[in-house]
Amino acid sequence: MSLSPFRGFFDFQNEMNRMFDEVFRGLARRSRGEAERRFEWSPAVDVFSRDGDLVIKAELPGVRREDVDITLQDGVLTISGERRASREEERGEGYLVRERLYGSFRRSFQLPEGVDESGIQARFEDGVLEVTVRGAARETQPKRIQIEGPGA
């Protein structure tokens, strides 16, 4: 049996996403204005292991690279930014249906302990952000502790 470096990672991520959804979607329901509706947008994210590295891929269509920020603080990697509407889209003139969402977004991920900050790389191409954390997905074997006592 091996310990996964992702243990606790997904629980924290899911809880944070749930809390943000409750707060910001509740605001959008109470006020039908476009200003509150912008909080509903959150990019789809895949998190997986590749050759011992942790990889986070976020779909950011319509977002410019300069509008994305990646930070690491206290073992939490945060991807944030903004998808901006053009002037025509802001005015909403001539629209019959308007489903695309704009505004700020933020996604946070608890990284496994002992991650080397210098081993984090990010690449943005064709509307997809890929963040690679070198060595963060290596599985470690648990250390067996010998039990001492009478009859041992």
Disulfide bonds with the S-S distance in Angstrom:
none
